[in-house]
Amino acid sequence: MLRDILKYGIIGGLIVAALMALSIPLVRGTPAKAYGMAIGYLTMLIALSTVFVAIKRRRDHVLGGVIRFWPAFGLGIGISTVAGILYVLAWEAMLPLLPGDFMGEMIARAIADQKAKGVSAEALAQFVAQMEQFRRDYANPFYRMPITFTEIFPVGLLVSLVSAGLLRNSRFLPARASR
């Protein structure tokens, strides 16, 4: 099982890293941050489809067409963890290569959003102070890396739950008989 976790986790991690590298220039400078988030989570779902493939392959080719929920879920969590670690490493490698001031742009958008909501001057000042503290904290990789991991891991958790729930039923996408 460890071999499958590493194999499919590395494949998923490489897919999400490649898609991240390709999508960053597409969403850079767009006013609607929702596009960037949607593209980001879509790339995570595409990459974490390796969880479904790995569980199905293990069920059909190793376990004779039957897998219980918890072993399937464990396989999915393991793959999601490996893919998440590679996602974090890819982000750490790409962050210094991003043009401009990524964190500064993000904070400026967040402050502009608060101003557009019409918050009071006192609340805005407090928000700006929180954002500046976040900027300082985010500069520390030991602070930034767990935050980055929590971007992808909940997606992997959800994909693992759904995949294990569906594939524990041997009638769901049964293995094809070899001819």
Number of C-alpha atoms within 10 A of each C-alpha: 12 10 8 18 24 17 17 28 29 23 19 27 28 17 21 27 25 15 18 19 15 11 15 15 12 12 17 14 11 11 10 10 13 11 12 18 12 11 17 19 15 15 20 26 19 13 25 31 19 26 31 22 14 22 26 27 15 19 21 19 12 11 12 11 19 18 21 15 18 13 14 26 25 18 25 32 23 23 30 33 22 21 34 29 21 22 28 23 17 18 19 15 12 14 13 11 9 13 9 10 11 13 17 13 12 14 17 14 15 15 17 13 12 16 14 9 9 11 13 11 10 9 13 16 13 12 16 17 12 12 19 15 11 15 15 12 13 15 11 10 12 10 13 16 17 12 13 18 19 12 16 24 21 14 18 25 21 17 22 28 19 14 22 25 15 17 24 21 15 17 11 10 12 14 15 7 5 4 3
